[in-house]
């Protein structure tokens, strides 16, 4: 399983901003701002994005969603 370390790597692995926006039921303008944020992604998107990554044989550091204790 591939381990992704950056928000950009997560977005790229999931197919780009438009795919991430659709996956998380948000606008592309909102999703476009996430990779530049300190925590990267909103915590509310952790489960749906983690599941999508697993389906694509990848994982990402939970701290990209501001999660602690899940490493």
Sine and cosine of phi, psi and omega as CSV:
sin_phi,cos_phi,sin_psi,cos_psi,sin_omega,cos_omega
0.00,0.00,0.71,-0.70,-0.03,-1.00
-0.99,0.12,0.72,-0.69,0.00,-1.00
-0.98,-0.21,0.89,-0.46,-0.02,-1.00
-1.00,-0.09,0.72,-0.70,-0.13,-0.99
-0.96,-0.29,-0.23,0.97,-0.06,-1.00
-0.79,-0.62,0.36,-0.93,0.05,-1.00
-0.89,0.46,-0.63,0.78,0.02,-1.00
-0.88,0.47,-0.66,0.75,0.02,-1.00
-0.89,0.45,-0.62,0.78,0.03,-1.00
-0.90,0.44,-0.76,0.65,0.00,-1.00
-0.86,0.51,-0.72,0.69,0.00,-1.00
-0.88,0.47,-0.69,0.72,-0.04,-1.00
-0.91,0.41,-0.51,0.86,0.01,-1.00
-1.00,0.08,0.00,1.00,0.10,-0.99
0.96,-0.28,0.14,0.99,0.04,-1.00
0.96,-0.26,0.09,-1.00,-0.09,-1.00
-0.89,0.46,-0.64,0.77,-0.03,-1.00
-0.91,0.42,-0.61,0.79,0.03,-1.00
-0.93,0.36,-0.66,0.75,0.02,-1.00
-0.91,0.42,-0.66,0.75,0.03,-1.00
-0.87,0.48,-0.71,0.71,0.02,-1.00
-0.91,0.41,-0.68,0.73,-0.01,-1.00
-0.87,0.49,-0.63,0.77,-0.07,-1.00
-0.99,-0.12,0.09,1.00,0.03,-1.00
0.83,0.56,0.78,0.63,0.02,-1.00
-0.68,-0.73,0.14,-0.99,0.00,-1.00
-0.98,0.18,0.41,-0.91,0.02,-1.00
-0.91,0.42,-0.53,0.85,0.04,-1.00
-0.90,0.43,-0.62,0.79,0.05,-1.00
-0.93,0.38,-0.74,0.67,-0.02,-1.00
-0.89,0.47,-0.53,0.85,-0.02,-1.00
-0.88,0.47,-0.48,0.88,-0.03,-1.00
-0.99,0.16,-0.34,0.94,-0.12,-0.99
-0.88,0.48,-0.74,0.68,-0.05,-1.00
-0.86,0.51,-0.39,0.92,0.01,-1.00
-1.00,0.03,-0.16,0.99,-0.01,-1.00
-0.97,0.25,0.39,-0.92,0.00,-1.00
-0.87,0.49,-0.75,0.66,0.01,-1.00
-1.00,0.05,-0.09,1.00,0.00,-1.00
0.96,0.28,-1.00,0.10,-0.10,-0.99
-0.97,-0.25,0.49,-0.87,0.09,-1.00
-0.90,0.44,0.61,-0.80,-0.01,-1.00
-0.85,0.53,-0.49,0.87,-0.03,-1.00
-0.92,0.39,-0.22,0.97,0.01,-1.00
-0.99,-0.16,-0.01,1.00,-0.10,-1.00
-0.85,0.52,-0.78,0.63,-0.10,-1.00
-0.90,0.44,-0.77,0.64,-0.06,-1.00
-0.91,0.42,-0.64,0.77,0.00,-1.00
-0.96,0.29,-0.61,0.79,0.04,-1.00
-0.90,0.44,-0.66,0.75,0.04,-1.00
-0.89,0.45,-0.68,0.73,0.01,-1.00
-0.90,0.44,-0.63,0.78,0.05,-1.00
-0.90,0.43,-0.70,0.72,0.00,-1.00
-0.87,0.49,-0.63,0.78,0.05,-1.00
-0.88,0.47,-0.42,0.91,0.02,-1.00
-0.98,-0.21,0.35,0.94,0.05,-1.00
0.83,0.56,0.75,0.66,0.04,-1.00
-0.58,-0.81,0.34,-0.94,0.13,-0.99
-0.70,-0.71,0.21,-0.98,0.06,-1.00
-0.59,-0.80,0.42,-0.91,0.01,-1.00
-0.88,0.48,0.83,-0.56,0.01,-1.00
-0.86,0.52,-0.36,0.93,0.03,-1.00
-0.91,0.41,-0.30,0.95,0.09,-1.00
-0.91,0.41,-0.29,0.96,0.06,-1.00
-0.95,-0.31,0.15,0.99,-0.02,-1.00
0.98,0.20,0.25,0.97,-0.01,-1.00
-1.00,0.09,0.61,-0.79,0.05,-1.00
-0.80,-0.60,0.52,-0.85,0.04,-1.00
0.99,0.11,0.09,1.00,0.00,-1.00
-0.95,-0.32,0.04,1.00,-0.08,-1.00
-0.87,0.49,0.00,0.00,0.00,0.00
